[in-house]
Amino acid sequence: MFARFPPGQVAEAATYLGSVEQLQVEPREPARAVGVAYDLRQHSLEELESSLEDRGHHLDNTLLSKMVRALIYYVEETQLHNLQTPARPLKRSQSEAYTHAWERHPHGDHDDTPPEWREYK
């Protein structure tokens, strides 16, 4: 969202963002906002807003807007981090590894007492 003043920011910002590659832009005049769609590996909201501020646009600085922006920055950063992490092993192979480790590890279920002594009455 943009601040109320100066007027006409939405149209200017939409024109500028429309010239950025791999970015879909939709001006929303009544809401004083510009809708954008982008690939997170190419752009981020923080980068786009920073470029708008560098060009002289004034963003809405109410507490709610700042909180929403901070949340989106965090979510995008987390998603980008998760895109770069390697795939986890499959559950089946993971459980097999634990099973094999359990069989080789001495644990409390093993009893060295001969069977005839255990059945002694």
N, C-alpha and C positions, 0 to 999 in steps of 0.2 A: 504494500500500500504506500501511496505517496502522501505527503503532507498537503494540506489544503492550499497553501500558497507556496510558490507562485502557481497560478492556474496554467493549464495546458501541458503539464508534465507528462501525462499519460500518452498523449499522441507523440510527443517528442521521444519518449523512452521506447515506445513501440516501434517507431521508425528506426531508432538506433539498434535495438535488439533484433529487429527483422533483418538487419544487415550482417549479423553474426552467423557464422556457418553452424550447421547442425543444431539449430534452435528454432522451435515453433513458437510463434508469438500470437497472442490474442488480446487486444486492448479491451479493457473493461472500464469505460468512462464513469458510469454511475458509482462504482465501488472505488474509484481512484486507484485502480490496480491494473497490472498487466499480467495475464496468464502466460506462463512459459512451460514448454515441454522440452526436455533435453536428456541426453544420455549422460549419466553420472560420471562416466569415464572421460567425458569431454568437457563438461562444465559443472559448476556447483552454484548454489544460490548465493553463497558468500562472495564468490568471484563476480557473479553478475551484478549483485548489489553494489559491490565495491567499484566496479566500472561505471555504474550509473552515478554514484556519488562523485567519482572523479570528474564526470562530465557536468557536474553542477546540479544534479537532481536532488531533491530533498525527500527522504523517506519518512514515513510516519514513525515518530519516536515515542508513542505511548507505551506504557508498561506492557500491555497485552501484546502489542506488535513486537516489542523486543523479546519477550518470552517465546513467542511463536517462532521468531527468527532463530533464536538460540536452540530451540528444540529441533528445528529443521536442519541447522548446521550440524548438530550432534548426530542426528539420524543419517544424514548423508555421509558424514565421516565414518560412521560405523558400517554402513552399507559398502562403502568403498573399501574399507579394511577387510570386510568379509568376502568381497569379490576377489581379493588378492590372496586369501588363505588357501592352502591346498585342500583338496577333497579329503574327507575323513574316511578311514577304512570301513568296509561294510560290516554291519552288525554280526553277520554269520562268522566271518573270519576272526572278528574280534572275540567273540564268545569261544571259538575254538582255541584261540591262544590262551584264554583264561582256563579252559578245561585242561589243556595239556600242562599248563603250569601247576594247576591244582593236583594233578596226578603225580607229578614229580616232587611236589613239596610235602614233607612230612607234616601231618596234621593229626588232630585228636581222634580221628575215626580209626586209626590203625591200632590194633591190639596184638602184641607179640605173644600173648598167652596161648599155649597150645589148646586146640579145640577140646581134647579130653579133660583138661583141667577146668575149662569153662563150664562143662556139663557135669562136673563132679557133684554128687549129691550125698 
